[in-house]
Amino acid sequence: MINRRGFLHAAVAGAAASQTRVLFGATPGVASGQGRGVVGANDRIRVGIIGCGSRGNQVATDWLKHEDSVFVVACDVAKSRLDETAAKLNAAQGGAAVDTVEDYRRVLDRQDVDAVLIATPDHWHGPMTVDACAAGKDIFVEKPVLNAIEPALTMVEAARQHNRIVQVGLQQRSWHHFQEAAQLTHDGYFGTLITHCVMSPPGGGRGRFPDQPEAPQDPPADLNWEMFQGPAERKPYVPSRQRRWRSYYDYGGGSVTDWGVHLVDVMNWYMQGDTSTPLLTSASAQYVRSRRDAERAPDTFSVTWQYENFVATLSNAVLPGEEDARELYGNYFFGDRGVLLVNRIGYEVKPFPPARGRRRPLNAPEPPPPIEAKKFRDPSGMSEVADSQFGSATGRHVRNFLDCVRSRQKPACDIEVGFNSSLPCLLAVVAIRQGQTVRWDGKTAKTT
């Protein structure tokens, strides 16, 4: 069995709820939420936002378009960012009061909060989700579900134990052309899908780090560095740990988990494998554009997963496109009749030409006719323009969540689906850090 410190910090080795109690005292003093919370005045779903960084504000902007919900409180460990977000929400809601708090538990204490948007660094997703479930709140949590495996499992357990709606922010499930291309695969348009390849664009903390290690310094005056670290191992403050946290194993997993989870989610969805997990995970990685640092994810990688019925690969090497530099990144599905590429720009179907010069065996059935080439480009592109015909998948993902808060039906990307899309990426991180192939037995990652 892998030494848990190989991919978990000592502070997160236990259950996620216990982590929070150890670090910050008792969990919120609210009643356990076995049933549905009380929806606010005018039947509006009252929301607290936890994490007011760039992604939190992006989701909140689309969220504001749904008039049957209202933000009532905002939470962040950086005061200036918190105040800016609260002011923005106040103005957008016609002056409806948005309180500010630094400690997320004060959000969960409130009886006037029905749901929370969690858009913090990845390492906080687990403790906050587990505590929010216990507090009777429904949850929209950003992806990946967490940066470590065992505490991510507690998120699934908490959601089921407390009967909560938990939507994971894998918004491509709510994107029109992703849904259209998914239907093609499910209808067997490409024949039997035999393999899958994923090319990830650079991201998740890309760019150059300083050539020399940063000297520890005092954190900014408006940042609660202790609360930022939360369940992670305690480290001195350096600017990149806050500003480029995705690159650090303490808080994220680099591009493997940041972009990888979106791509794996599409793979699971199209291959109808939302309940499937890889049998074996292998990976190679290297620090090519930045100095070697065991605390940070390498910038260049290649991952291979063996599933029961297919093999998949993930790489962050992408050829530039002609119409858009990013047009050739994404999910490639190889069938025996053609190939599908789908990404946030659109999708393209390339048929295999019919075989020539081959005799068909006597009494063999006629081969199916060639499939047609198809190409679609989303006019709004990767930017998710909220008011376009095809735009804001995030807005529709939020709409699905709010509808499920009312109906108590599972959302488009339920926590179990989100976990199974995050798990292959987390196993890849284990394989990279351990330098060995990893087997998943349903509960534990083991090196082979």
C-alpha positions in Angstrom: 0.0 0.0 0.0 1.3 3.5 -0.8 2.5 5.5 2.2 -0.2 8.1 2.5 2.3 10.9 2.9 3.3 10.0 -0.7 0.2 11.9 -1.9 -1.6 13.1 1.3 -0.3 15.6 3.9 -0.3 14.4 7.4 -2.9 16.9 8.3 -5.4 15.3 5.9 -4.8 11.7 6.6 -8.1 11.3 8.5 -11.7 11.9 7.6 -12.3 15.4 6.2 -14.7 16.4 9.0 -12.2 15.4 11.6 -9.5 17.5 9.9 -11.6 20.6 10.3 -12.2 19.9 14.0 -8.5 19.4 14.7 -7.5 22.6 13.0 -10.2 25.0 13.9 -12.3 23.5 16.7 -15.8 22.0 16.5 -17.8 21.8 13.3 -20.7 24.2 12.9 -23.3 24.2 15.6 -26.3 23.6 13.4 -28.7 20.7 13.1 -27.9 17.8 10.8 -29.5 18.4 7.4 -31.2 15.1 6.7 -34.0 16.9 4.9 -34.2 19.9 2.7 -33.4 23.4 4.1 -36.1 26.1 4.2 -36.1 28.2 1.1 -36.0 31.9 1.7 -38.5 34.7 1.2 -40.3 34.8 -2.2 -39.1 31.2 -2.6 -35.6 32.3 -3.4 -32.7 29.9 -2.7 -30.3 31.8 -0.4 -26.7 31.2 -1.2 -23.3 31.7 0.4 -20.2 32.0 -1.7 -17.0 30.5 -0.1 -14.0 31.5 -2.1 -14.0 34.9 -3.9 -11.2 34.4 -6.4 -11.4 34.5 -10.2 -13.4 31.3 -10.6 -15.7 32.1 -7.7 -16.5 35.4 -9.3 -17.0 33.8 -12.7 -19.5 31.4 -11.4 -21.2 34.0 -9.3 -21.6 36.3 -12.4 -23.6 33.6 -14.2 -25.4 32.6 -11.0 -26.8 36.2 -10.7 -28.8 35.7 -13.9 -31.1 33.2 -12.0 -33.5 35.4 -10.2 -34.9 32.6 -8.0 -31.7 32.7 -5.9 -29.9 35.4 -4.0 -26.5 35.7 -2.4 -26.7 36.6 1.3 -23.1 36.1 2.5 -19.6 35.9 1.1 -16.5 34.3 2.6 -12.8 34.6 1.8 -9.4 34.6 3.6 -8.2 37.7 1.7 -10.1 40.7 3.0 -9.7 43.0 0.0 -10.9 40.3 -2.4 -13.8 39.5 -0.1 -14.9 43.2 0.2 -14.7 43.6 -3.6 -16.9 40.6 -4.3 -19.5 41.5 -1.7 -19.7 45.0 -3.2 -20.1 43.5 -6.7 -22.9 41.2 -5.5 -24.6 44.0 -3.6 -24.7 46.1 -6.7 -25.9 43.3 -8.9 -28.7 42.4 -6.6 -30.0 45.9 -6.3 -28.5 46.5 -2.9 -29.6 43.2 -1.4 -27.3 42.8 1.6 -24.4 40.4 1.3 -22.6 40.0 4.6 -18.8 39.2 4.8 -17.1 36.6 7.0 -13.6 35.2 7.0 -14.3 31.8 8.5 -16.5 29.5 6.3 -18.0 27.9 9.4 -19.9 31.2 10.0 -21.6 30.7 6.6 -22.7 27.2 7.6 -23.9 28.5 11.0 -26.5 30.6 9.3 -30.1 29.5 9.1 -30.7 31.8 6.2 -28.3 29.9 3.9 -29.8 27.1 1.8 -26.9 26.4 -0.5 -23.2 27.2 -0.8 -20.9 27.8 -3.8 -17.4 26.5 -2.9 -14.7 27.9 -5.2 -11.7 27.7 -3.0 -8.3 26.1 -3.7 -8.8 22.3 -4.2 -7.5 21.2 -0.8 -10.4 22.9 1.0 -13.2 21.3 -1.1 -13.4 18.2 1.1 -13.6 19.6 4.6 -16.0 22.4 3.5 -18.3 20.0 1.6 -18.4 17.5 4.4 -19.2 20.2 6.9 -21.8 21.8 4.6 -23.6 18.5 4.2 -23.7 18.1 8.0 -25.1 21.6 8.3 -27.9 20.8 5.9 -26.7 22.9 3.0 -26.8 21.9 -0.7 -23.5 22.4 -2.5 -22.1 23.5 -5.8 -18.4 22.7 -5.5 -15.7 23.5 -8.1 -13.6 20.8 -9.7 -11.6 18.6 -9.0 -13.5 17.3 -6.0 -10.2 17.4 -4.0 -6.5 17.1 -4.3 -6.3 13.7 -2.5 -8.2 10.4 -2.7 -9.2 9.3 0.7 -10.8 12.5 1.9 -12.5 12.8 -1.5 -14.3 9.6 -0.7 -15.7 11.2 2.5 -17.4 13.9 0.4 -19.4 11.2 -1.4 -20.2 9.5 1.9 -21.3 12.8 3.5 -23.6 13.7 0.6 -25.4 10.4 0.8 -25.5 10.3 4.6 -27.2 13.7 4.8 -29.2 13.5 1.6 -27.7 16.6 0.1 -27.6 17.9 -3.5 -24.0 18.2 -4.5 -23.1 19.5 -8.0 -19.5 19.4 -9.2 -18.5 22.3 -11.4 -17.7 20.2 -14.5 -19.8 22.5 -16.7 -19.1 20.9 -20.0 -21.9 18.5 -19.1 -24.2 21.5 -19.6 -22.6 22.8 -22.8 -24.8 22.4 -25.9 -22.3 21.1 -28.4 -20.7 18.7 -25.9 -24.2 17.3 -25.4 -24.7 17.0 -29.2 -21.4 15.1 -29.7 -22.2 12.9 -26.7 -25.4 11.8 -28.4 -23.4 10.8 -31.5 -21.2 8.5 -29.5 -24.1 7.0 -27.5 -25.9 6.4 -30.8 -23.0 4.4 -32.1 -22.2 6.9 -34.9 -18.5 6.0 -34.8 -19.0 2.3 -34.5 -17.2 0.6 -31.6 -15.0 3.0 -29.7 -11.7 1.3 -29.3 -9.4 3.9 -27.7 -9.3 7.4 -26.4 -6.7 10.1 -26.4 -6.7 13.4 -24.5 -4.6 16.5 -25.2 -4.7 19.1 -22.5 -3.9 22.7 -23.1 -1.2 24.2 -20.9 -2.7 25.4 -17.6 -2.9 24.7 -13.9 0.0 27.0 -12.9 1.8 27.1 -16.2 4.6 29.5 -16.9 8.0 30.0 -15.3 8.7 29.9 -11.6 11.7 31.8 -10.3 15.0 30.1 -11.1 15.9 30.2 -7.4 13.7 29.2 -4.5 11.7 32.1 -3.0 12.7 33.3 0.4 9.9 33.0 3.0 8.3 36.3 3.9 5.4 37.8 5.8 2.0 37.2 4.1 0.1 40.2 2.9 -1.6 42.1 5.7 -5.1 41.3 4.4 -4.5 37.5 4.0 -5.1 35.0 6.7 -2.4 32.6 5.7 -3.2 30.1 8.4 -6.8 29.8 7.2 -5.6 29.6 3.6 -3.5 26.5 4.4 -6.4 24.9 6.4 -6.0 21.1 6.2 -2.7 21.3 4.4 0.7 20.9 6.0 2.0 24.1 7.4 4.5 26.0 5.2 6.1 29.5 5.3 4.5 32.0 3.0 6.0 32.7 -0.4 4.0 34.5 -3.1 3.7 31.6 -5.5 2.0 29.4 -2.9 -0.9 31.8 -2.9 -0.9 33.1 -6.4 -0.1 29.8 -8.2 -1.5 27.4 -5.7 -2.6 24.9 -8.4 1.0 23.9 -9.0 1.6 22.8 -5.4 0.7 19.4 -4.3 -0.4 20.9 -0.9 -3.3 22.6 -2.6 -3.8 21.2 -6.1 -2.2 18.9 -8.7 -1.1 21.1 -11.6 -2.5 20.6 -15.1 -3.1 16.9 -14.5 -6.0 17.7 -12.1 -6.9 21.2 -13.2 -7.5 20.5 -16.9 -7.3 16.8 -16.7 -10.5 16.4 -14.7 -12.5 18.2 -17.4 -11.1 16.0 -20.1 -11.6 12.8 -18.1 -15.1 13.8 -17.3 -15.9 14.0 -21.0 -14.3 10.6 -21.6 -16.4 9.0 -18.8 -19.5 10.6 -20.1 -19.1 9.7 -23.8 -17.8 6.2 -23.0 -20.9 5.7 -20.7 -18.4 5.0 -17.9 -19.6 7.4 -15.1 -19.4 4.4 -12.7 -16.1 3.1 -14.1 -12.6 3.6 -12.7 -9.2 2.7 -14.2 -7.7 -0.7 -13.4 -4.1 0.6 -13.9 -2.6 4.1 -14.0 0.9 4.8 -15.3 2.6 8.2 -15.8 5.8 9.9 -16.8 6.5 13.5 -16.0 9.4 16.0 -16.2 10.2 19.6 -15.2 11.0 21.0 -18.6 10.1 24.7 -18.3 10.7 25.2 -14.6 13.2 24.1 -12.0 12.7 20.8 -10.3 10.7 21.1 -7.0 9.3 18.0 -5.3 6.5 20.2 -3.8 5.2 21.2 -7.2 3.7 19.3 -10.1 5.9 18.9 -13.2 5.0 21.0 -16.1 5.2 18.2 -18.8 3.5 14.8 -18.5 2.0 11.7 -20.2 -0.5 9.5 -18.4 -2.0 6.2 -19.5 -5.1 4.5 -18.0 -6.1 1.0 -18.6 -9.9 0.5 -18.3 -11.8 -2.7 -18.6 -12.7 -2.2 -22.3 -10.3 0.5 -23.6 -7.1 2.4 -23.0 -6.8 6.2 -22.6 -3.9 8.6 -22.6 -3.5 12.2 -21.4 -0.7 14.5 -22.5 -0.2 18.3 -22.4 1.5 18.4 -25.8 -0.8 20.0 -28.4 -0.3 21.0 -32.0 -1.4 24.5 -32.9 -4.5 24.8 -35.0 -5.1 26.9 -38.1 -8.3 28.7 -37.2 -7.5 29.0 -33.5 -4.3 28.1 -31.7 -6.2 25.9 -29.3 -8.5 24.1 -31.8 -6.7 20.8 -31.7 -6.7 20.3 -27.9 -9.4 18.2 -26.4 -10.9 14.7 -26.4 -10.2 12.3 -29.3 -12.5 9.3 -29.6 -11.3 6.6 -32.1 -14.0 4.3 -33.4 -13.8 1.8 -36.2 -15.8 4.1 -38.5 -14.2 7.5 -37.7 -12.7 9.8 -35.1 -14.3 12.5 -33.0 -12.5 15.6 -31.6 -14.5 17.6 -29.1 -13.4 20.6 -27.1 -14.7 24.0 -25.9 -14.3 25.5 -29.4 -16.6 22.9 -31.0 -16.3 19.4 -32.4 -15.2 17.7 -35.6 -16.0 14.2 -37.0 -13.5 12.7 -39.5 -14.7 9.5 -41.1 -12.4 6.7 -42.1 -12.5 6.2 -45.9 -13.8 2.9 -47.1 -11.1 0.2 -47.6 -10.1 -0.2 -51.3 -8.7 -3.2 -53.1 -9.9 -5.7 -50.5 -12.2 -8.5 -51.4 -15.2 -9.0 -49.2 -15.3 -12.6 -47.9 -18.1 -14.7 -49.4 -21.4 -14.3 -47.6 -20.0 -11.5 -45.4 -22.5 -8.8 -44.7 -22.3 -5.5 -46.5 -20.2 -3.0 -44.6 -22.1 0.0 -43.2 -21.9 3.1 -45.3 -19.2 5.6 -44.4 -20.2 8.2 -41.8 -20.4 11.8 -42.8 -17.9 14.4 -41.8 -19.2 17.0 -39.4 -17.8 20.2 -38.0 -19.3 22.7 -35.5 -17.7 25.8 -34.0 -19.3 27.5 -31.0 -19.6 31.2 -31.9 -18.7 32.1 -28.3 -15.7 29.8 -28.2 -14.0 29.0 -25.0 -15.1 32.2 -23.4 -18.6 31.1 -22.5 -20.3 34.3 -23.4 -23.3 34.3 -21.1 -25.8 36.0 -23.5 -24.9 34.0 -26.7 -27.1 31.3 -28.2 -24.5 28.6 -27.2 -22.7 30.4 -24.4 -22.5 30.0 -20.7 -22.4 26.4 -19.9 -21.7 27.5 -16.3 -25.0 29.3 -16.2 -26.9 26.3 -17.3 -24.9 24.1 -14.9 -26.0 26.5 -12.1 -29.6 26.4 -13.4 -29.5 22.6 -13.2 -28.2 22.7 -9.6 -30.9 25.2 -8.5 -33.6 23.1 -10.1 -32.3 20.0 -8.3 -32.2 21.9 -5.0 -36.0 22.2 -5.4 -36.8 18.8 -6.9 -34.2 16.8 -4.9 -33.2 14.9 -8.1 -29.5 14.2 -8.8 -27.8 17.0 -10.7 -26.0 16.7 -14.1 -22.7 16.1 -12.3 -23.5 14.5 -9.0 -20.7 14.1 -6.5 -20.2 10.4 -7.4 -19.8 11.3 -11.1 -17.4 14.1 -10.1 -15.4 11.8 -7.9 -15.1 9.2 -10.6 -13.9 11.9 -13.0 -11.4 13.3 -10.5 -10.1 9.9 -9.4 -8.1 9.0 -12.6 -6.3 12.4 -12.3 -5.5 11.8 -8.6 -4.2 8.4 -9.4 -2.0 9.9 -12.1 -0.6 12.3 -9.5 0.2 9.3 -7.2 1.9 7.5 -10.2 4.0 10.6 -11.0 5.1 11.1 -7.4 5.7 7.5 -6.7 7.3 6.7 -10.1 5.3 3.5 -10.2 2.1 2.1 -11.9 -0.9 2.4 -9.6 -3.8 -0.1 -9.1 -7.1 1.0 -7.7 -9.1 -1.6 -5.8 -12.2 0.5 -5.2 -11.0 2.0 -1.9 -7.2 2.3 -2.0 -4.4 3.2 -4.4 -1.7 0.5 -4.5 1.6 0.5 -6.4 2.3 -2.5 -8.5 
